[in-house]
Amino acid sequence: MRIALAQTAPSVAPEGPPQLEKPHSTSPFPSIDQNLIDVVGFVQRAAEQGAEVVVFPEYFLQGIVDAGRQYLSLPSKHLTTYLQSLAKQYKVCLVGSIVHGTREAGTPGAVDLPSVSPFEHIPASSSSPASSKNGITPAQLEWAKYLEKHPVSAEENSHPVIYNTAFFINESGEVVGEYVKKNLWHPEREYLTPGKDEHKVFDTKWGKAGMMICWDMSHPAHAQDLAKQGADIIFAPTFWYATDSEPTIHKYEHDPQYETKMVSSLCFARCLETETVWIMCNAGGDPLEGFMGGSGVWVPLRGQVAACGVGAQLEVVDIDLKVLKDARETYKVREDASRRLAT
């Protein structure tokens, strides 16, 4: 299995409704446009290196989506469609997360979202220029007019209905696995809706796989749920800042790399506890902005076999899943768990 960690530096839109410098003449989703262009470049480079699965961070397309930026969730289905086409074109599997939003019945604009994609102008090759006339396409114009006519209301901001959903798209462009984040980081609880469905594994050509997202990694019981279902691989798209323990951490003397080492320790612990290949891709970027990167792949009996630094980076690694058979015979974590269940 050849895995590409696409540690991108997602652009984050400003809070509030989109502010167009020249109404109806520029993109209504400029940050998503830029992130999509970056994604295409990463996928193209990964495919050139023979990658079979390209794993992106949490929030890699929309940036942080909170109550003040929930308008970014409205075109989410078009993002999924775009990625399906990209996976099919490059014959690679794609993993990441997308925030999907709904507008409750009775909300102005709830049932008349534009059906056209505002991202159709983004080329599927980094060598091709974006296609637009006079700075905006007809689809972008339709979305710009929609957002102008139906801005996200103060009431919607107070009670947003948005879900952070991890996905696995196979090389044929099919969505074969989805998971809605259940364990929300504390600030996220103010605007994201947690998932309620149980964790489920899905089939890939390499074995059974499951997904968790970021703060889920701090809840070992959920990883064990996937292990009980026979997971061989667990993907964990992540958006973890180096500043997430602030300001409390400054009350104590601590390792300057505390946050990075904590995440790495969680990944290795979950890898051994579940006897799976654990693949975590975090956002990278400028450390002065709080980014810490640290994406990696952890394998029983091997340890961490791929690691990224702080900034944006593409890292490709080969994994032979035969190691899992030896790990399970050596550690017998699953065997012991099965015996406890049987009694």
C-alpha positions as CSV (number, residue, x, y, z in Angstrom):
1,M,0.0,0.0,0.0
2,R,1.6,3.3,-1.1
3,I,0.3,6.2,1.0
4,A,0.7,9.9,0.4
5,L,0.4,12.3,3.3
6,A,-0.8,15.6,1.8
7,Q,0.0,17.9,4.7
8,T,-1.5,21.1,3.2
9,A,-1.8,24.6,4.7
10,P,-5.5,25.3,4.3
11,S,-6.6,28.9,3.6
12,V,-9.1,30.0,6.2
13,A,-11.8,32.4,5.2
14,P,-12.6,35.5,7.4
15,E,-15.6,35.2,9.7
16,G,-19.0,36.4,8.6
17,P,-20.7,36.4,5.2
18,P,-18.4,36.6,2.2
19,Q,-17.2,40.1,1.5
20,L,-16.8,40.6,-2.2
21,E,-14.5,43.5,-3.1
22,K,-16.3,43.9,-6.4
23,P,-19.8,42.3,-6.0
24,H,-20.6,39.8,-8.7
25,S,-17.1,40.0,-10.3
26,T,-15.0,37.8,-8.0
27,S,-15.4,34.3,-6.5
28,P,-17.9,33.9,-3.7
29,F,-15.5,31.2,-2.2
30,P,-12.0,32.4,-2.8
31,S,-10.4,30.5,0.1
32,I,-12.0,27.2,-1.1
33,D,-10.8,28.0,-4.6
34,Q,-7.3,28.4,-3.4
35,N,-7.4,25.2,-1.3
36,L,-8.8,23.2,-4.3
37,I,-5.9,24.4,-6.5
38,D,-3.5,23.3,-3.8
39,V,-5.3,19.9,-3.5
40,V,-5.0,19.3,-7.3
41,G,-1.2,20.0,-7.1
42,F,-0.8,17.6,-4.2
43,V,-2.9,14.8,-5.9
44,Q,-1.0,15.2,-9.2
45,R,2.4,15.0,-7.4
46,A,1.3,12.0,-5.4
47,A,0.0,10.2,-8.4
48,E,3.3,10.9,-10.2
49,Q,5.1,9.1,-7.3
50,G,2.8,6.1,-7.6
51,A,0.6,6.8,-4.5
52,E,-2.5,4.7,-4.2
53,V,-4.1,6.7,-1.3
54,V,-3.8,10.4,-0.7
55,V,-4.7,11.5,2.8
56,F,-5.5,15.2,3.6
57,P,-6.1,17.0,6.9
58,E,-9.4,17.8,8.5
59,Y,-10.8,21.1,7.2
60,F,-8.4,20.9,4.2
61,L,-10.9,22.5,1.7
62,Q,-13.0,24.9,3.7
63,G,-10.6,25.8,6.5
64,I,-12.1,26.1,9.9
65,V,-15.9,26.1,9.6
66,D,-17.6,27.6,12.6
67,A,-20.8,29.6,13.1
68,G,-19.2,32.7,11.6
69,R,-18.1,30.8,8.5
70,Q,-20.9,28.2,8.1
71,Y,-21.8,29.6,4.6
72,L,-18.7,27.6,3.5
73,S,-20.7,24.4,4.1
74,L,-23.5,25.3,1.7
75,P,-21.7,24.1,-1.5
76,S,-20.2,21.0,0.2
77,K,-21.9,18.4,-2.1
78,H,-20.1,20.1,-5.0
79,L,-16.8,19.6,-3.2
80,T,-17.5,15.9,-2.9
81,T,-18.4,15.7,-6.6
82,Y,-15.2,17.5,-7.5
83,L,-13.0,15.1,-5.4
84,Q,-14.8,12.1,-6.9
85,S,-13.9,13.3,-10.4
86,L,-10.3,14.0,-9.3
87,A,-9.9,10.5,-7.8
88,K,-11.2,8.9,-10.9
89,Q,-9.0,11.0,-13.2
90,Y,-5.8,10.2,-11.3
91,K,-6.8,6.7,-10.3
92,V,-6.1,7.3,-6.6
93,C,-8.1,7.0,-3.4
94,L,-8.7,10.2,-1.4
95,V,-9.3,10.7,2.3
96,G,-10.1,13.9,4.2
97,S,-13.1,15.7,5.8
98,I,-15.8,18.0,4.5
99,V,-18.2,20.1,6.6
100,H,-21.7,19.6,5.3
101,G,-24.4,22.1,6.2
102,T,-28.2,22.3,6.0
103,R,-30.6,25.1,6.3
104,E,-33.6,24.2,8.5
105,A,-37.1,24.3,7.1
106,G,-38.4,27.8,7.2
107,T,-35.0,29.4,6.8
108,P,-35.0,31.8,3.8
109,G,-33.1,30.0,1.0
110,A,-33.4,26.6,2.7
111,V,-34.7,24.8,-0.3
112,D,-33.2,26.7,-3.2
113,L,-29.5,26.2,-3.1
114,P,-27.9,26.6,-6.5
115,S,-27.6,23.3,-8.3
116,V,-24.5,24.3,-10.3
117,S,-21.0,23.9,-9.0
118,P,-19.1,27.1,-8.1
119,F,-15.9,25.1,-8.5
120,E,-16.2,23.8,-12.0
121,H,-13.7,26.4,-13.2
122,I,-10.9,24.8,-11.1
123,P,-8.7,22.7,-13.5
124,A,-7.9,19.1,-12.6
125,S,-4.3,19.7,-13.5
126,S,-1.9,22.1,-11.9
127,S,-0.5,23.0,-15.4
128,S,-3.9,24.2,-16.6
129,P,-5.1,27.7,-15.9
130,A,-8.4,28.3,-14.2
131,S,-11.2,29.0,-16.6
132,S,-13.2,32.1,-16.1
133,K,-14.4,35.1,-18.0
134,N,-14.2,38.6,-16.6
135,G,-13.1,37.2,-13.3
136,I,-16.2,35.1,-12.5
137,T,-18.0,32.2,-14.1
138,P,-21.9,31.9,-14.5
139,A,-22.0,29.3,-11.8
140,Q,-20.0,31.6,-9.4
141,L,-22.2,34.5,-10.2
142,E,-25.3,32.4,-9.4
143,W,-23.8,31.5,-6.0
144,A,-22.8,35.1,-5.3
145,K,-26.3,36.3,-6.0
146,Y,-27.7,33.5,-3.8
147,L,-25.5,34.4,-0.9
148,E,-26.3,38.1,-1.3
149,K,-30.1,37.3,-1.3
150,H,-29.9,34.6,1.4
151,P,-27.1,35.5,3.8
152,V,-26.7,33.3,6.9
153,S,-28.9,34.8,9.5
154,A,-28.0,35.6,13.1
155,E,-30.4,32.8,14.2
156,E,-28.6,30.3,12.0
157,N,-25.3,31.4,13.5
158,S,-26.7,30.8,16.9
159,H,-28.0,27.3,16.0
160,P,-25.9,26.0,13.1
161,V,-26.6,22.6,11.7
162,I,-23.2,21.5,10.3
163,Y,-21.5,18.1,10.3
164,N,-17.7,17.4,10.0
165,T,-17.6,14.3,7.8
166,A,-14.6,12.2,7.0
167,F,-14.7,10.4,3.6
168,F,-12.9,7.7,1.7
169,I,-13.3,8.0,-2.1
170,N,-11.9,5.0,-4.1
171,E,-10.0,5.2,-7.3
172,S,-13.2,4.8,-9.3
173,G,-14.6,8.0,-7.7
174,E,-17.0,6.2,-5.4
175,V,-17.6,7.3,-1.8
176,V,-17.2,3.9,0.0
177,G,-16.8,5.2,3.5
178,E,-18.1,8.2,5.6
179,Y,-18.0,9.1,9.2
180,V,-19.4,12.1,11.1
181,K,-17.1,13.3,13.9
182,K,-18.5,12.4,17.3
183,N,-15.9,13.6,19.8
184,L,-15.8,17.4,19.2
185,W,-13.0,19.6,20.4
186,H,-14.5,21.9,23.1
187,P,-14.8,25.0,20.9
188,E,-16.4,23.0,18.1
189,R,-19.3,22.0,20.4
190,E,-20.6,25.5,20.0
191,Y,-21.2,25.2,16.3
192,L,-20.7,21.6,15.0
193,T,-23.4,18.8,15.4
194,P,-21.8,15.6,16.6
195,G,-22.4,12.4,14.8
196,K,-24.6,9.8,16.4
197,D,-24.1,6.7,14.2
198,E,-21.7,4.0,15.4
199,H,-18.3,3.7,13.9
200,K,-18.3,1.4,10.9
201,V,-15.5,-0.2,8.8
202,F,-15.6,-0.4,5.1
203,D,-13.8,-2.6,2.5
204,T,-10.7,-1.5,0.5
205,K,-8.4,-3.5,-1.7
206,W,-5.9,-3.6,1.1
207,G,-8.3,-4.7,3.9
208,K,-10.9,-3.2,6.2
209,A,-10.6,0.4,7.0
210,G,-12.2,2.9,9.5
211,M,-12.0,6.6,10.1
212,M,-11.7,8.9,13.1
213,I,-11.2,12.7,13.1
214,C,-8.7,14.7,15.2
215,W,-10.0,14.8,18.8
216,D,-11.5,11.4,18.3
217,M,-8.0,10.1,18.9
218,S,-8.2,11.0,22.6
219,H,-11.0,8.4,23.0
220,P,-9.5,4.9,22.8
221,A,-12.9,3.2,23.0
222,H,-13.9,4.4,19.6
223,A,-10.7,3.1,18.0
224,Q,-11.5,-0.2,19.7
225,D,-14.9,-0.2,18.1
226,L,-13.2,-0.2,14.7
227,A,-10.7,-2.9,15.8
228,K,-13.6,-5.2,17.0
229,Q,-15.0,-4.9,13.5
230,G,-11.8,-6.1,12.0
231,A,-10.2,-2.8,10.9
232,D,-6.7,-3.1,9.4
233,I,-6.2,0.6,8.6
234,I,-7.5,3.6,10.5
235,F,-7.4,7.1,8.8
236,A,-7.4,10.2,11.0
237,P,-7.7,13.5,9.2
238,T,-6.7,16.1,11.8
239,F,-6.5,19.9,12.3
240,W,-4.5,20.3,15.5
241,Y,-2.8,23.5,16.4
242,A,0.3,23.8,18.5
243,T,-1.6,26.3,20.6
244,D,-4.6,24.1,21.5
245,S,-3.6,23.7,25.2
246,E,-3.2,27.4,25.7
247,P,-3.4,29.4,27.9
248,T,-3.6,26.8,30.6
249,I,-0.4,25.0,29.7
250,H,1.6,28.1,30.5
251,K,0.8,27.6,34.2
252,Y,3.2,24.7,34.1
253,E,6.8,24.0,33.0
254,H,6.4,21.9,29.9
255,D,8.2,20.5,26.8
256,P,8.3,23.1,24.0
257,Q,7.2,20.3,21.7
258,Y,4.5,19.1,24.1
259,E,1.5,19.3,21.6
260,T,3.4,17.6,18.8
261,K,4.6,14.8,21.0
262,M,1.2,14.3,22.6
263,V,-0.4,13.8,19.2
264,S,2.3,11.4,18.1
265,S,2.0,9.5,21.3
266,L,-1.8,9.2,20.8
267,C,-1.3,7.9,17.3
268,F,1.3,5.3,18.4
269,A,-0.8,4.2,21.3
270,R,-4.0,3.8,19.2
271,C,-1.9,1.9,16.6
272,L,-0.7,-0.7,19.1
273,E,-4.1,-0.9,20.9
274,T,-5.9,-1.6,17.7
275,E,-3.2,-3.6,15.9
276,T,-3.8,-1.5,12.8
277,V,-1.9,0.8,10.5
278,W,-2.6,4.3,11.8
279,I,-2.5,7.1,9.3
280,M,-2.9,10.7,10.7
281,C,-2.6,13.7,8.4
282,N,-2.6,17.1,10.2
283,A,-2.6,20.6,8.7
284,G,0.8,22.2,8.2
285,G,1.8,25.8,7.8
286,D,3.5,28.8,9.4
287,P,4.4,28.0,13.1
288,L,3.9,31.7,13.9
289,E,0.2,31.0,13.0
290,G,0.0,28.0,15.4
291,F,0.5,25.2,12.8
292,M,2.5,22.2,13.9
293,G,2.1,19.6,11.2
294,G,3.5,16.3,12.4
295,S,1.5,14.0,10.1
296,G,2.7,10.5,10.1
297,V,2.1,6.7,9.7
298,W,2.4,4.3,12.6
299,V,2.7,0.5,12.2
300,P,3.0,-2.2,14.9
301,L,6.4,-3.7,15.1
302,R,7.8,-0.8,13.1
303,G,6.8,2.3,14.9
304,Q,6.5,5.6,13.0
305,V,7.4,5.0,9.4
306,A,6.6,8.4,7.9
307,A,6.8,11.8,9.4
308,C,6.2,15.4,8.2
309,G,7.7,18.6,9.6
310,V,5.7,21.7,10.4
311,G,5.0,23.3,7.0
312,A,3.1,22.1,3.9
313,Q,4.6,18.9,2.7
314,L,4.0,15.7,0.6
315,E,5.3,12.5,2.1
316,V,5.0,9.1,0.4
317,V,5.5,5.8,2.2
318,D,5.1,2.1,1.3
319,I,3.4,-0.2,3.9
320,D,3.2,-4.0,3.7
321,L,0.1,-4.9,5.7
322,K,1.5,-8.5,6.2
323,V,3.1,-7.0,9.3
324,L,-0.3,-6.9,11.0
325,K,-0.5,-10.7,11.1
326,D,2.8,-10.9,12.9
327,A,1.8,-8.0,15.3
328,R,-1.4,-9.7,16.2
329,E,0.4,-13.0,16.9
330,T,3.0,-11.2,19.0
331,Y,0.8,-8.9,21.1
332,K,-2.5,-10.7,21.0
333,V,-4.5,-7.6,21.9
334,R,-7.4,-8.6,19.7
335,E,-7.2,-12.2,20.8
336,D,-7.4,-11.2,24.4
337,A,-10.3,-8.9,23.7
338,S,-12.2,-11.7,21.9
339,R,-11.7,-14.0,24.9
340,R,-13.1,-11.3,27.3
341,L,-16.1,-10.9,25.0
342,A,-16.7,-14.6,24.9
343,T,-16.8,-14.9,28.6
